[in-house]
Amino acid sequence: MAASSADAVQPESVAAAAQREPEVLLAGRGITKRFGAVVANDDVSVELRPGRILALLGENGAGKSTLVNVLFGLHRPDAGEVVIADETVQLASPHDAIARGVGMVHQHFQLVPPMSVVRNIVLGAEPHRLGMVDLAQARRRVLELSERFGLHVDPDAAVEDLPVGAQQRVEILKALYRDARVLIADEPTAVLTPQETDHLLGVLRGLTADGVGIVFITHKLREVMASADDIVVLRNGRVVGATTPAQTSEAALAEMMVGREVDLSGDRIQSGVVAVGGPIAAAAATPESESAGTQSLADEPCDDARRIVLDIRSLCADDDRAQRAVDELSLAVRAGEIVGVAGVEGNGQRELVEAITGLRHITGGSVTISGQDTSGARPRRVAVIGVGHIPEDRAKHGLIGSYSVSDNSVLNRYFRRPFSAAGMLRRDRIDAHAQDVVTTFDVRTPSVHTPADSLSGGNKQKLIVGREFSDDIDLLIAAQPTRGIDIGAIEFIWRRIRGRRDEGTGVLLVSAELDEVMALSDRVAVMYEGRIVAMVDPVTTTREQIGLLMAGATPAVAATGS
Amino acid sequence: MTVIETPPGAAARRRWSPARIWTVAGAVTVVACVWFFYAWNGAQTTAVLSGTVRAATLLVLGAMCGMLGERSGIVNIGIEGQFLMSAFAAFTVASVVGSLAAGVVAGVAAGLAMGWLLAAMSIGLRTDQIIAGTVLNIAALGLTSFFYDRGRSLGQLKYQAIELGPLADLPVVGRALFNRPPLTYLALVLVVVLHVMLLRSVWGMRTTAIGEHPGAAATVGVDVIRLRYLNVTLAGGLAGLGGAYLALEAVGTFSRAMSGGRGFLALAVMIFGRRTPLGAYAAALFFGFTTALQNQFQLNDTFDIPAQFVGMLPFVVTIIVVAAAGLFGHMRDPAALGQPYEVR
């Protein structure tokens, strides 16, 4: 069964392909794709030429992913045609696209975790002898490619042991191994530090020198301006603009994406909180002093005498594989401030949030919320003493999809008056409350009886925010509060979080989006390998400095910016 | 940053893991004990070793059936039913046709059919895999009990031992390993072949991929559904060979529910053997040893307690060993185990 697919991979074919360079590498012409009544793509045309980087820009739900899925053969268009290497083609499946030299770097990596890097790269197109995988040859080929394109990765490591950035390099190598002339990358920078992002953009640029064309999906304007040759902006399934970085600006692109002017600037009205010290002065929280374990930020001298609503001391917690994920972490949040936790995903942020909210066992240290010891408390106790929690995965932990908007609006309080009495739910009160949330938080839903599943991502998130905000809370834990939602909803939620802060709630914001952390936070705690490695002031610290800290540099190094 | 240059095979020369040290220490202990008992009482030691290999053959065939499914992401708790159905088919055909070889072919065919049935339910119809396996077990017990003709006999001798020349005269292991009937040899060959195939071949690598991350395998052109069908069906063939072995070589007749729980024991063997054929064979020998020892105790009336208690030995050991294995080596299941795969 291996015989057919494996022979395609020959280094010679690269040279051959380069000689007769097509004019158009990949194009969609008049693509229309419907899902039921929803028109995901409406007469969309895009074109990619050799050696160019095409950025597809748009909000979530604008139709970017649908478009590339059509171009990659995952969906069949209802109208329009796909052109690969100057030829109009009918793609029955991704294999047809792969066979024609189109490679995809998926947003969720398509890698087999326990298998080695080499095996992952050659899977499906294995060099073989008598049915046995020729690993020596596979390894040679992989090393050659990784050397040539600067995609360094240990070929013998198991993929599951690699950091995210390295896994992404494996994904790219997988496409290159199959002689991809076109690389489609779906939100490739979402999981990277700023430095890793720069490196990736450099690698992509290097590929174009080889004549490879790149389609790059993103909603990050900065990256588009920095790296694209051509920009196509999608909104509601249509192309609303095609331009180049030279002819446009970030503001103009944002306006095109949303269809109106947006304001996502800092807007950090300092509500009386002065961040501790200078730029990286929280070298007070360097790994050395943290490892001592006992010192909390609360112990530090501070001009501000505001009440501490969250006091974490030497907290330890394990991840699902019983590896220590939160390592003697200490952190304090005062009333009326937003403390942002910046860090590359997988550095213990999820476990930290779960440990605070009672969803995860703690293996050491203490958590004090509004003066009450909640170490190891059950989630309900944490909730009733006045903690709002916007969980990271709204579908899994934020809502019960098959329940109505109404039921979801009281998930944290249905067991209390006025929503229930004598063990029975009081539907009229619940519905009235839900109606209130829907109105106040602009949740777009046909009715409060609609199942939460059928709402869009942004509206689901607004429903959760509405639920968590409608009680008196001293502390808000917001984990990835705007992940995967449109700019309009992001703006709304940001405004609400700031509003809460100004009313005196302490906010712990955990986000993988550095821009979000920097725009909202009064102080930024940088988390790396389960510890807070630095506490910095977002006004006086640069993205690059924070990026270095996120990558594990010491504060001293980060401060000099080297 | 430079590429870390590690020569091929470097992984194999890594420092010994605790699990490996335990394995080797265990093997050395076993060899030492066997030598000791052989010197002390040669005849009985040989009898126990022969019994060990006899019991292990059936277990390892069942375990290989289970691992082929599980490595592809399909749980198979219907091995018991597959054993029973194919033992019945093998026995009936052998007695009607008058040829043991025809019986073996029938047994394997019945196993393949049972494997395909499991595949059709759990892959094609996406039935819960535990329910699908249970269906096989119940169907096999009901059908074979209903059609079983008490008066029928094999009408000939069961498979007899074949001496492999001078090898059979080796001390200790000679009689136990090299003076066996044909299906035992075949099973041993299959253990080695399947081990190499699973760990080295293109097929084996793709099989691992569809059990761990079928979506990833599909994006690089592996036909997940087809490969799962193939593997689960072939796995049924292995259990079918086990059934034929049971009826035509180990026992020489068919009786109601004759598989006696060994299809489930095979799953324990599979897990203990870390889903590799050689590992499973080692585990099967261990479990086989407890069975053989128990038989020997009963024959000799070694202990003055009711036979039922002595008969419990293999099962008590199973419980202890599986629990202990859970404490020591943390072994992870294939990530997609038990999850139906849907083509987008």
Interface residues (C-beta under 8 A of the other chain):
Chain A: M1 A2 S5 A6 L74 P94 H95 I98 M104 H106 F109 Q110 L111 V112 P113 P114 M115 R119 N120 L123 G124 A125 E126 H128 G131 M132 V133 L135 A136 R139 L143 S146 E147 H152 V153 D154 P155 D156 K174
Chain B: M1 T2 V3 I4 T6 P8 A10 A11 M197 R200 S201 V202 W203 M205 R206 T208 A209 E212 H213 G215 A216 A217 T219 V220 G221 V222 L227 R332 A335 R344
